[in-house]
Amino acid sequence: MSTRLYPLFQRGNPQRRVFLTNFNVFCVRPSTPQPDNVVTFHCSMKMTKYDIHNYLTKIYKLPVADIKLDVVMGEFTRAAPTGYIIKAEDVKVAYVTLGENQTFEFPNIFPSEKVNKDMKQTEDVQRVKDDYKSKTVREDDRPSIPSWFGL
């Protein structure tokens, strides 16, 4: 399915082709432990089992054995300034069982050496912020006077 408008069907016309779909399918880390051959996807609320099966087999060439769908209700939160209750959008979760002895392991996106490097950068930024704050704390009572005017 796409937003492109096709001409009216007439006998003998070529088959319609859809190159870019309106659907989004995201592979997510499962909230509970799953078997190795089960992959969790968040997909559009408009998608059916048949749509998901075609999407995964035709576009990504995954051998799909079974699909179970679940709709997860969005969380209710309060807006900060007004206190209105806001509901997040619902999410359709597809649990796809892979076929033909296929397994899936969720990739390690954040390796430990990269996390350590990021933590070091965060500490450096925090140290620079603290230095700046300690230099400007004596000027808090005189906001409109330039720093070179002090004693």
DSSP file (Angstrom, degrees, kcal/mol; ACC not computed):
  #  RESIDUE AA STRUCTURE BP1 BP2  ACC     N-H-->O    O-->H-N    N-H-->O    O-->H-N    TCO  KAPPA ALPHA  PHI   PSI    X-CA   Y-CA   Z-CA
    1    1 A M              0   0    0      0, 0.0    21,-1.6     0, 0.0    22,-0.3   0.000 360.0 360.0 360.0 135.3    0.0    0.0    0.0
    2    2 A S        -     0   0    0      2,-0.2    19,-0.1    19,-0.2    16,-0.0  -0.919 360.0-111.1-144.3 171.2    1.3    3.4   -0.8
    3    3 A T  S    S+     0   0    0     -2,-0.3     2,-0.2     2,-0.1    18,-0.1   0.521  79.2 114.3 -84.5  -4.3   -0.1    6.9   -1.2
    4    4 A R        -     0   0    0      1,-0.1     2,-0.6     0, 0.0    -2,-0.2  -0.463  66.4-132.0 -68.7 135.5    0.4    7.0   -4.9
    5    5 A L        -     0   0    0     -2,-0.2    -1,-0.1     0, 0.0    -2,-0.1  -0.795  21.8-154.4 -90.5 123.2   -2.8    7.1   -6.9
    6    6 A Y        -     0   0    0     -2,-0.6     3,-0.1     1,-0.1    10,-0.0  -0.611  22.9-100.4 -93.5 155.2   -2.9    4.6   -9.7
    7    7 A P        -     0   0    0      0, 0.0    -1,-0.1     0, 0.0     3,-0.1  -0.303  55.7 -77.4 -67.6 160.6   -5.0    4.9  -12.8
    8    8 A L        -     0   0    0      1,-0.1     2,-0.2    -2,-0.0     0, 0.0  -0.237  57.0 -98.3 -58.2 146.2   -8.2    3.0  -13.0
    9    9 A F        +     0   0    0     -3,-0.1     2,-0.4     3,-0.0    -1,-0.1  -0.466  44.4 177.7 -70.9 133.8   -7.9   -0.7  -13.7
   10   10 A Q    >   -     0   0    0     -2,-0.2     3,-2.2    -3,-0.1     2,-0.0  -0.996  40.1 -95.2-133.6 142.4   -8.4   -1.7  -17.3
   11   11 A R  T 3  S+     0   0    0     -2,-0.4     0, 0.0     1,-0.3     0, 0.0  -0.301 110.8  26.1 -58.3 130.8   -8.0   -5.3  -18.6
   12   12 A G  T 3  S+     0   0    0      1,-0.4    -1,-0.3    -2,-0.0    -3,-0.0   0.277  86.1 132.6  98.9 -10.0   -4.5   -5.8  -20.0
   13   13 A N    <   -     0   0    0     -3,-2.2    -1,-0.4     1,-0.1     3,-0.1  -0.375  64.0 -98.6 -69.1 154.6   -2.7   -3.2  -17.9
   14   14 A P        -     0   0    0      0, 0.0    -1,-0.1     0, 0.0     3,-0.1  -0.267  48.2 -83.8 -70.6 162.9    0.5   -4.3  -16.2
   15   15 A Q        -     0   0    0      1,-0.1     2,-0.2     0, 0.0     0, 0.0  -0.362  49.3-107.0 -66.2 143.3    0.5   -5.4  -12.5
   16   16 A R        -     0   0    0     -3,-0.1     2,-0.4    -2,-0.1    -1,-0.1  -0.500  33.1-154.4 -72.9 139.5    0.8   -2.5  -10.0
   17   17 A R        -     0   0    0     -2,-0.2     2,-0.5    -3,-0.1    -1,-0.0  -0.949   7.5-162.6-117.7 136.3    4.2   -2.2   -8.3
   18   18 A V        +     0   0    0     -2,-0.4     3,-0.1     1,-0.1    -2,-0.0  -0.970  14.9 169.1-118.2 115.3    4.7   -0.7   -4.9
   19   19 A F  S    S+     0   0    0     -2,-0.5     2,-0.5     1,-0.3    -1,-0.1   0.802  71.4  35.0 -96.4 -34.1    8.3    0.3   -4.2
   20   20 A L  S    S-     0   0    0      2,-0.0    -1,-0.3     0, 0.0     2,-0.1  -0.979  77.2-154.3-124.7 119.8    7.9    2.4   -1.0
   21   21 A T        -     0   0    0     -2,-0.5   -19,-0.2     2,-0.2   -18,-0.0  -0.435  21.2-130.8 -88.9 164.7    5.3    1.4    1.5
   22   22 A N  S    S+     0   0    0    -21,-1.6     2,-0.2    -2,-0.1   -20,-0.1   0.475  80.5  97.2 -86.5  -4.1    3.5    3.6    4.0
   23   23 A F        -     0   0    0    -22,-0.3     2,-0.4    21,-0.1    -2,-0.2  -0.596  58.8-155.1 -92.8 146.8    4.2    1.0    6.7
   24   24 A N        -     0   0    0     -2,-0.2    20,-0.8     2,-0.0     2,-0.4  -0.972   7.9-172.8-117.4 135.4    7.0    1.1    9.2
   25   25 A V  E     -A   43   0A   0     -2,-0.4     2,-0.5    18,-0.2    18,-0.2  -0.991   5.5-169.4-129.0 122.8    8.4   -2.0   10.9
   26   26 A F  E     -A   42   0A   0     16,-3.1    16,-2.8    -2,-0.4     2,-0.5  -0.942  18.8-137.2-116.6 130.1   11.0   -1.7   13.7
   27   27 A C  E     -A   41   0A   0     -2,-0.5     2,-0.3    14,-0.2    14,-0.2  -0.747  33.5-176.1 -81.7 124.9   12.9   -4.5   15.2
   28   28 A V  E     -A   40   0A   0     12,-2.2    12,-0.5    -2,-0.5     3,-0.0  -0.857  33.2-100.5-124.3 157.5   13.0   -4.0   19.0
   29   29 A R        -     0   0    0     -2,-0.3    10,-0.1     1,-0.1    12,-0.0  -0.605  50.0-110.1 -72.8 131.7   14.6   -5.8   21.9
   30   30 A P        -     0   0    0      0, 0.0    -1,-0.1     0, 0.0     4,-0.1  -0.334  12.8-140.6 -67.3 145.2   12.0   -8.0   23.5
   31   31 A S  S    S+     0   0    0      2,-0.1    -2,-0.0    -3,-0.0     3,-0.0   0.806  90.5  35.0 -75.1 -29.6   10.7   -7.0   27.0
   32   32 A T  S    S-     0   0    0      1,-0.0     2,-0.0     0, 0.0    -1,-0.0  -0.889 107.4 -83.8-119.4 154.8   10.7  -10.6   28.2
   33   33 A P        -     0   0    0      0, 0.0    -2,-0.1     0, 0.0    -1,-0.0  -0.337  50.9-169.6 -60.4 134.6   13.2  -13.4   27.2
   34   34 A Q        -     0   0    0      4,-0.1     6,-0.0     1,-0.1     5,-0.0  -0.822  28.6 -92.2-120.3 158.6   12.2  -15.0   23.9
   35   35 A P    >   -     0   0    0      0, 0.0     3,-1.6     0, 0.0    -1,-0.1  -0.250  44.6-104.7 -62.8 163.2   13.5  -18.2   22.2
   36   36 A D  T 3  S+     0   0    0      1,-0.3    68,-2.8    67,-0.1    -2,-0.0   0.749 118.7  53.6 -65.1 -24.1   16.3  -17.6   19.7
   37   37 A N  T 3  S+     0   0    0     66,-0.2    61,-3.2    61,-0.0     2,-0.5   0.291  91.0  89.0 -96.9  12.2   14.0  -18.0   16.7
   38   38 A V  E <   - B   0  97A   0     -3,-1.6     2,-0.4    59,-0.2    59,-0.2  -0.940  55.3-170.5-112.2 128.2   11.4  -15.4   17.8
   39   39 A V  E     - B   0  96A   0     57,-2.8    57,-3.0    -2,-0.5     2,-0.5  -0.940  13.9-140.2-118.1 139.0   11.9  -11.7   16.7
   40   40 A T  E     -AB  28  95A   0    -12,-0.5   -12,-2.2    -2,-0.4     2,-0.4  -0.852  21.9-179.0-103.1 131.1    9.9   -8.8   18.1
   41   41 A F  E     -AB  27  94A   0     53,-2.5    53,-3.1    -2,-0.5     2,-0.5  -0.965  23.0-144.9-127.2 144.0    8.8   -6.0   15.8
   42   42 A H  E     +AB  26  93A   0    -16,-2.8   -16,-3.1    -2,-0.4     2,-0.3  -0.942  36.2 171.7-100.4 129.6    6.8   -2.8   16.4
   43   43 A C  E     -AB  25  92A   0     49,-2.5    49,-1.0    -2,-0.5   -18,-0.2  -0.800  37.0 -69.7-135.3 174.1    4.7   -2.1   13.3
   44   44 A S    >   -     0   0    0    -20,-0.8     3,-1.3    -2,-0.3    -1,-0.1  -0.305  38.7-125.8 -64.9 146.2    1.9    0.1   12.1
   45   45 A M  T 3  S+     0   0    0      1,-0.3    -1,-0.1    45,-0.1    46,-0.0   0.726 108.8  60.0 -66.2 -20.8   -1.6   -0.3   13.6
   46   46 A K  T 3  S+     0   0    0     46,-0.0    -1,-0.3     2,-0.0     2,-0.2   0.590  83.6 103.0 -83.5 -10.4   -3.0   -0.7   10.1
   47   47 A M    <   -     0   0    0     -3,-1.3     2,-0.2     4,-0.1    -4,-0.1  -0.485  54.6-158.6 -79.2 143.0   -0.9   -3.8    9.3
   48   48 A T     >  -     0   0    0     -2,-0.2     4,-2.5     1,-0.1     5,-0.2  -0.553  37.5 -96.1-105.6 176.3   -2.3   -7.3    9.3
   49   49 A K  H  > S+     0   0    0      1,-0.2     4,-2.7     2,-0.2     5,-0.2   0.910 127.1  51.7 -58.5 -41.9   -0.6  -10.6    9.7
   50   50 A Y  H  > S+     0   0    0      2,-0.2     4,-2.5     1,-0.2    -1,-0.2   0.906 109.3  49.4 -63.2 -41.9   -0.6  -11.0    5.9
   51   51 A D  H  > S+     0   0    0      2,-0.2     4,-2.7     1,-0.2    -2,-0.2   0.924 112.9  46.7 -62.6 -45.0    0.9   -7.5    5.4
   52   52 A I  H  X S+     0   0    0     -4,-2.5     4,-2.6     2,-0.2     5,-0.3   0.910 111.8  51.2 -64.5 -42.1    3.7   -8.2    8.0
   53   53 A H  H  X S+     0   0    0     -4,-2.7     4,-2.3    -5,-0.2     5,-0.3   0.939 114.0  43.3 -60.8 -47.6    4.4  -11.6    6.4
   54   54 A N  H  X>S+     0   0    0     -4,-2.5     4,-2.8     2,-0.2     5,-0.6   0.902 112.5  53.7 -64.7 -40.8    4.7  -10.1    2.9
   55   55 A Y  I  X>S+     0   0    0     -4,-2.7     4,-1.6    -5,-0.2     5,-0.9   0.933 114.8  39.7 -59.0 -48.2    6.7   -7.2    4.2
   56   56 A L  I  <5S+     0   0    0     -4,-2.6     6,-2.1     3,-0.2     4,-0.4   0.864 121.4  41.7 -74.5 -35.8    9.3   -9.4    5.8
   57   57 A T  I  <5S+     0   0    0     -4,-2.3     4,-0.3    -5,-0.3    -2,-0.2   0.896 121.8  37.2 -80.0 -39.4    9.5  -12.1    3.1
   58   58 A K  I  <5S+     0   0    0     -4,-2.8    -3,-0.2    -5,-0.3    -2,-0.2   0.906 128.5  29.3 -80.9 -42.1    9.4   -9.9    0.1
   59   59 A I  I  <<S+     0   0    0     -4,-1.6    -3,-0.2    -5,-0.6    -2,-0.1   0.933 136.9  22.0 -85.7 -48.3   11.6   -6.9    1.3
   60   60 A Y  S   <S-     0   0    0     -5,-0.9    -3,-0.2    -4,-0.4    -2,-0.1   0.491  92.8-132.3-101.5  -4.4   13.9   -8.6    3.8
   61   61 A K        +     0   0    0     -4,-0.3    -4,-0.3    -6,-0.2    -3,-0.1   0.887  45.6 162.5  54.7  44.9   13.7  -12.2    2.5
   62   62 A L        -     0   0    0     -6,-2.1     2,-1.1    -9,-0.1    -1,-0.2  -0.786  44.3-123.3 -91.9 135.4   13.2  -13.6    6.0
   63   63 A P        -     0   0    0      0, 0.0    36,-3.0     0, 0.0     2,-0.5  -0.693  33.9-164.6 -78.8 103.7   11.7  -17.1    6.3
   64   64 A V  E     +C   98   0A   0     -2,-1.1    34,-0.2    34,-0.2     3,-0.1  -0.791  21.1 171.7 -96.2 124.8    8.6  -16.5    8.4
   65   65 A A  E     -     0   0A   0     32,-3.2     2,-0.3    -2,-0.5    33,-0.2   0.832  67.6  -3.4 -95.7 -42.1    6.9  -19.5   10.0
   66   66 A D  E     -C   97   0A   0     31,-1.5    31,-3.1     2,-0.0     2,-0.4  -0.993  55.1-155.7-152.9 151.8    4.4  -17.8   12.3
   67   67 A I  E     -C   96   0A   0     -2,-0.3     2,-0.4    29,-0.2    29,-0.2  -0.998   5.6-171.6-133.5 129.7    3.2  -14.4   13.3
   68   68 A K  E     -C   95   0A   0     27,-2.1    27,-3.3    -2,-0.4     2,-0.3  -0.986  13.7-153.5-119.1 131.2    1.4  -13.5   16.5
   69   69 A L  E     +C   94   0A   0     -2,-0.4     2,-0.3    25,-0.2    25,-0.2  -0.794  14.2 177.5-107.3 146.9    0.1   -9.9   16.9
   70   70 A D  E     -C   93   0A   0     23,-2.2    23,-4.0    -2,-0.3     2,-0.6  -0.989  20.7-142.9-146.0 137.2   -0.5   -8.0   20.1
   71   71 A V  E     -C   92   0A   0     -2,-0.3     2,-0.5    21,-0.2    21,-0.2  -0.913  15.7-158.2-104.7 121.1   -1.7   -4.4   20.7
   72   72 A V  E     -C   91   0A   0     19,-3.4    19,-2.5    -2,-0.6     2,-0.2  -0.866  17.8-126.9-101.7 125.8    0.0   -2.7   23.6
   73   73 A M        -     0   0    0     -2,-0.5    16,-0.1    17,-0.2    17,-0.1  -0.467  27.3-112.3 -73.2 139.5   -1.9    0.3   25.1
   74   74 A G        -     0   0    0     14,-0.4    16,-0.1    -2,-0.2     2,-0.1  -0.286  36.1-100.3 -68.7 156.2    0.0    3.5   25.4
   75   75 A E        -     0   0    0     14,-0.2    13,-2.7    12,-0.1     2,-0.5  -0.434  27.0-126.7 -79.4 151.2    0.9    4.9   28.8
   76   76 A F  E     +D   87   0B   0     11,-0.2     2,-0.3    -2,-0.1    11,-0.2  -0.853  35.8 168.9 -96.9 130.5   -1.1    7.7   30.5
   77   77 A T  E     -D   86   0B   0      9,-3.0     9,-3.9    -2,-0.5     2,-0.4  -0.908  32.0-116.4-135.0 164.1    1.0   10.7   31.6
   78   78 A R  E     -D   85   0B   0     -2,-0.3     7,-0.2     7,-0.2     2,-0.2  -0.861  29.3-118.4-102.9 137.0    0.2   14.2   32.9
   79   79 A A     >  -     0   0    0      5,-3.1     4,-1.6    -2,-0.4     5,-0.0  -0.527  26.4-128.7 -70.8 139.6    1.3   17.3   31.0
   80   80 A A  T  4 S+     0   0    0     -2,-0.2    -1,-0.1     1,-0.2    -2,-0.0   0.936  95.3  32.6 -62.7 -55.6    3.7   19.3   33.1
   81   81 A P  T  4 S+     0   0    0      0, 0.0    -1,-0.2     0, 0.0    -2,-0.0   0.883 132.2  25.5 -76.3 -33.7    2.4   22.9   33.0
   82   82 A T  T  4 S-     0   0    0      2,-0.1    -2,-0.2     0, 0.0    -4,-0.0   0.723  91.1-129.0-104.3 -23.9   -1.4   22.2   32.8
   83   83 A G     <  +     0   0    0     -4,-1.6    -3,-0.1     1,-0.2     2,-0.0   0.568  50.0 155.6  85.3   8.6   -1.9   18.8   34.4
   84   84 A Y        -     0   0    0     -6,-0.1    -5,-3.1     1,-0.1     2,-0.5  -0.349  47.6-114.6 -65.1 150.0   -3.9   17.4   31.5
   85   85 A I  E     -D   78   0B   0     -7,-0.2     2,-0.4    -9,-0.0    -7,-0.2  -0.776  34.5-168.9 -88.6 127.7   -3.8   13.6   31.0
   86   86 A I  E     -D   77   0B   0     -9,-3.9    -9,-3.0    -2,-0.5     2,-0.5  -0.953   9.0-151.2-120.0 135.4   -2.1   12.6   27.8
   87   87 A K  E     -D   76   0B   0     -2,-0.4   -11,-0.2   -11,-0.2   -12,-0.1  -0.913  14.9-133.0-108.2 129.5   -2.2    9.1   26.4
   88   88 A A        -     0   0    0    -13,-2.7   -14,-0.4    -2,-0.5     2,-0.0  -0.365  39.9 -86.5 -71.7 158.9    0.7    7.8   24.2
   89   89 A E        -     0   0    0    -16,-0.1   -14,-0.2     1,-0.1    -1,-0.1  -0.328  44.9-107.6 -68.2 148.0   -0.2    6.1   21.0
   90   90 A D        -     0   0    0    -16,-0.1     2,-0.4   -17,-0.1   -17,-0.2  -0.373  31.5-144.2 -70.7 155.5   -0.9    2.4   21.0
   91   91 A V  E     - C   0  72A   0    -19,-2.5   -19,-3.4    -2,-0.1     2,-0.6  -0.982   4.3-141.5-126.8 133.2    1.7    0.1   19.5
   92   92 A K  E     -BC  43  71A   0    -49,-1.0   -49,-2.5    -2,-0.4     2,-0.5  -0.849  20.7-159.4 -92.6 122.9    1.1   -3.1   17.5
   93   93 A V  E     -BC  42  70A   0    -23,-4.0   -23,-2.2    -2,-0.6     2,-0.5  -0.896   2.5-160.8-107.0 128.3    3.7   -5.7   18.5
   94   94 A A  E     -BC  41  69A   0    -53,-3.1   -53,-2.5    -2,-0.5     2,-0.8  -0.942   5.1-159.1-111.6 122.5    4.4   -8.6   16.1
   95   95 A Y  E     -BC  40  68A   0    -27,-3.3   -27,-2.1    -2,-0.5     2,-0.5  -0.889  17.9-164.8 -99.1 107.9    6.1  -11.7   17.5
   96   96 A V  E     -BC  39  67A   0    -57,-3.0   -57,-2.8    -2,-0.8     2,-0.6  -0.836  10.1-152.2-102.8 123.2    7.6  -13.4   14.4
   97   97 A T  E     -BC  38  66A   0    -31,-3.1   -32,-3.2    -2,-0.5   -31,-1.5  -0.843  18.6-138.8 -93.0 122.0    8.8  -17.0   14.5
   98   98 A L  E     - C   0  64A   0    -61,-3.2   -34,-0.2    -2,-0.6     3,-0.2  -0.493  17.2-142.1 -79.7 149.9   11.5  -17.6   12.0
   99   99 A G    >   +     0   0    0    -36,-3.0     3,-0.8     1,-0.2    -1,-0.1  -0.477  67.4  42.6-104.6 176.9   11.5  -20.9   10.0
  100  100 A E  T 3  S-     0   0    0      1,-0.2    -1,-0.2    -2,-0.2   -36,-0.0   0.871 126.4 -59.7  57.2  47.0   14.1  -23.3    8.7
  101  101 A N  T 3  S+     0   0    0     -3,-0.2     2,-0.3     1,-0.2    -1,-0.2   0.791  90.3 158.5  55.8  32.9   16.3  -23.4   11.9
  102  102 A Q    <   -     0   0    0     -3,-0.8     2,-0.3   -39,-0.1    -1,-0.2  -0.648  20.7-166.6 -84.3 143.0   16.9  -19.7   11.7
  103  103 A T        -     0   0    0     -2,-0.3     2,-0.4   -66,-0.1   -66,-0.2  -0.917   6.4-155.4-126.6 157.0   18.0  -17.8   14.9
  104  104 A F        -     0   0    0    -68,-2.8     2,-0.5    -2,-0.3   -66,-0.2  -0.997   5.8-171.7-135.2 129.3   18.2  -14.2   15.7
  105  105 A E        -     0   0    0     -2,-0.4     3,-0.1   -68,-0.1   -66,-0.0  -0.986  31.6-119.5-119.7 126.3   20.4  -12.5   18.3
  106  106 A F        -     0   0    0     -2,-0.5    -2,-0.0     1,-0.1   -77,-0.0  -0.441  38.7-113.0 -65.2 130.7   19.8   -8.8   18.9
  107  107 A P        -     0   0    0      0, 0.0     2,-1.1     0, 0.0     3,-0.1  -0.262  20.1-113.4 -69.2 151.7   23.1   -6.9   18.1
  108  108 A N        +     0   0    0      1,-0.2    -3,-0.0    -3,-0.1    -2,-0.0  -0.736  37.8 176.5 -83.7 100.3   25.2   -5.2   20.7
  109  109 A I  S    S+     0   0    0     -2,-1.1    -1,-0.2     1,-0.2    -3,-0.0   0.819  70.2  48.0 -77.7 -31.7   24.7   -1.6   19.7
  110  110 A F  S    S-     0   0    0     -3,-0.1    -1,-0.2     4,-0.0     5,-0.0  -0.789  76.8-162.9-114.5  87.6   26.7   -0.1   22.6
  111  111 A P     >  -     0   0    0      0, 0.0     4,-2.0     0, 0.0     3,-0.4  -0.320  30.0-114.1 -66.4 155.5   30.0   -1.9   23.1
  112  112 A S  H  > S+     0   0    0      1,-0.2     4,-2.5     2,-0.2     5,-0.2   0.854 113.3  54.1 -63.5 -37.5   31.7   -1.4   26.4
  113  113 A E  H  > S+     0   0    0      1,-0.2     4,-1.8     2,-0.2    -1,-0.2   0.866 109.8  48.3 -67.1 -33.2   34.7    0.5   25.1
  114  114 A K  H  > S+     0   0    0     -3,-0.4     4,-2.3     2,-0.2    -1,-0.2   0.888 111.0  50.5 -71.2 -38.3   32.4    3.0   23.3
  115  115 A V  H  X S+     0   0    0     -4,-2.0     4,-2.4     2,-0.2    -2,-0.2   0.913 110.2  50.1 -64.1 -42.5   30.3    3.4   26.5
  116  116 A N  H  X S+     0   0    0     -4,-2.5     4,-2.0     2,-0.2    -1,-0.2   0.895 110.3  50.2 -62.9 -39.8   33.5    4.1   28.5
  117  117 A K  H  X S+     0   0    0     -4,-1.8     4,-2.0     2,-0.2    -2,-0.2   0.913 111.2  48.4 -64.6 -42.7   34.7    6.6   26.0
  118  118 A D  H  X S+     0   0    0     -4,-2.3     4,-2.2     1,-0.2    -2,-0.2   0.879 109.6  52.6 -65.1 -37.8   31.3    8.4   26.2
  119  119 A M  H  X S+     0   0    0     -4,-2.4     4,-2.3     2,-0.2    -1,-0.2   0.893 108.1  51.4 -64.9 -38.8   31.4    8.4   30.0
  120  120 A K  H  X S+     0   0    0     -4,-2.0     4,-2.1     2,-0.2    -2,-0.2   0.912 110.4  48.4 -64.3 -42.2   34.9   10.0   29.9
  121  121 A Q  H  X S+     0   0    0     -4,-2.0     4,-2.3     2,-0.2    -2,-0.2   0.890 110.3  51.8 -64.4 -39.0   33.6   12.7   27.6
  122  122 A T  H  X S+     0   0    0     -4,-2.2     4,-2.2     1,-0.2    -2,-0.2   0.902 109.4  49.7 -63.9 -41.3   30.6   13.3   29.8
  123  123 A E  H  X S+     0   0    0     -4,-2.3     4,-2.2     2,-0.2    -2,-0.2   0.895 109.9  51.3 -64.3 -39.9   32.9   13.7   32.8
  124  124 A D  H  X S+     0   0    0     -4,-2.1     4,-2.1     2,-0.2    -2,-0.2   0.913 110.6  48.2 -63.5 -42.7   35.1   16.2   30.9
  125  125 A V  H  X S+     0   0    0     -4,-2.3     4,-2.2     1,-0.2    -2,-0.2   0.905 111.2  50.5 -64.1 -41.2   32.0   18.3   30.0
  126  126 A Q  H  X S+     0   0    0     -4,-2.2     4,-2.3     1,-0.2    -1,-0.2   0.886 109.0  51.8 -64.3 -38.5   30.8   18.2   33.6
  127  127 A R  H  X S+     0   0    0     -4,-2.2     4,-2.2     2,-0.2    -2,-0.2   0.910 109.9  48.7 -64.7 -42.1   34.2   19.3   34.8
  128  128 A V  H  X S+     0   0    0     -4,-2.1     4,-2.3     2,-0.2    -2,-0.2   0.892 110.7  51.4 -65.0 -39.5   34.2   22.3   32.4
  129  129 A K  H  X S+     0   0    0     -4,-2.2     4,-2.5     2,-0.2    -2,-0.2   0.921 110.0  49.1 -62.1 -43.8   30.7   23.2   33.5
  130  130 A D  H  X S+     0   0    0     -4,-2.3     4,-2.4     2,-0.2    -2,-0.2   0.900 110.5  50.8 -63.8 -40.8   31.8   23.2   37.2
  131  131 A D  H  X S+     0   0    0     -4,-2.2     4,-1.6     2,-0.2    -1,-0.2   0.921 111.8  47.5 -61.7 -44.3   34.8   25.4   36.4
  132  132 A Y  H  X S+     0   0    0     -4,-2.3     4,-1.7     1,-0.2    -2,-0.2   0.911 111.9  49.9 -63.5 -42.6   32.6   27.9   34.6
  133  133 A K  H  X S+     0   0    0     -4,-2.5     4,-1.1     1,-0.2    -1,-0.2   0.895 108.8  51.9 -65.2 -39.5   30.1   28.0   37.4
  134  134 A S  H  < S+     0   0    0     -4,-2.4     4,-0.4     1,-0.2    -1,-0.2   0.837 111.1  48.5 -67.0 -31.2   32.8   28.5   40.0
  135  135 A K  H  < S+     0   0    0     -4,-1.6     3,-0.3     1,-0.2    -1,-0.2   0.811 117.0  40.9 -76.5 -29.9   34.2   31.5   38.0
  136  136 A T  H >< S+     0   0    0     -4,-1.7     3,-1.1     1,-0.2    -2,-0.2   0.508  90.6  86.6 -96.8  -4.2   30.8   33.1   37.5
  137  137 A V  G >< S+     0   0    0     -4,-1.1     3,-1.1     1,-0.3     4,-0.2   0.821  85.1  56.8 -68.3 -28.5   29.4   32.5   41.0
  138  138 A R  G 3  S+     0   0    0     -4,-0.4     3,-0.3    -3,-0.3    -1,-0.3   0.668 104.0  54.8 -75.6 -13.9   30.9   35.7   42.4
  139  139 A E  G X  S+     0   0    0     -3,-1.1     3,-0.8     1,-0.2    -1,-0.2   0.278  77.1  98.5 -99.7  10.2   29.1   37.7   39.7
  140  140 A D  T <  S+     0   0    0     -3,-1.1    -1,-0.2     1,-0.2    -2,-0.1   0.829  81.5  51.0 -68.7 -30.8   25.6   36.5   40.5
  141  141 A D  T 3  S+     0   0    0     -3,-0.3    -1,-0.2     1,-0.2    -2,-0.1   0.589 113.5  46.4 -83.4  -8.7   24.7   39.6   42.6
  142  142 A R    X   +     0   0    0     -3,-0.8     3,-0.7     1,-0.1    -1,-0.2  -0.627  64.5 159.9-129.2  73.8   25.8   42.0   39.9
  143  143 A P  T 3  S+     0   0    0      0, 0.0    -1,-0.1     0, 0.0    -2,-0.1   0.792  73.8  45.7 -70.8 -27.2   24.3   40.6   36.6
  144  144 A S  T 3  S+     0   0    0      2,-0.1    -2,-0.0     0, 0.0     0, 0.0   0.517  93.2  89.5 -96.0  -3.6   24.5   43.9   34.6
  145  145 A I  S <  S-     0   0    0     -3,-0.7    -3,-0.1    -6,-0.2     5,-0.1  -0.789  81.3-116.6 -95.8 133.1   28.0   44.9   35.5
  146  146 A P    >   -     0   0    0      0, 0.0     3,-1.3     0, 0.0     4,-0.2  -0.236  21.1-118.2 -65.4 157.3   30.9   43.6   33.2
  147  147 A S  G >  S+     0   0    0      1,-0.3     3,-1.2     2,-0.2    -2,-0.0   0.796 110.9  61.1 -68.7 -28.5   33.4   41.2   34.7
  148  148 A W  G 3  S+     0   0    0      1,-0.2    -1,-0.3     3,-0.1    -3,-0.0   0.587  92.3  69.1 -74.8  -8.0   36.4   43.6   34.1
  149  149 A F  G <  S+     0   0    0     -3,-1.3    -1,-0.2     2,-0.0    -2,-0.2   0.546  79.1 104.3 -86.9  -7.6   34.7   46.2   36.3
  150  150 A G    <         0   0    0     -3,-1.2   -11,-0.0    -4,-0.2    -3,-0.0  -0.129 360.0 360.0 -72.4 169.6   35.3   44.3   39.5
  151  151 A L              0   0    0      0, 0.0    -1,-0.1     0, 0.0    -3,-0.1   0.445 360.0 360.0 -79.7 360.0   37.9   45.0   42.2
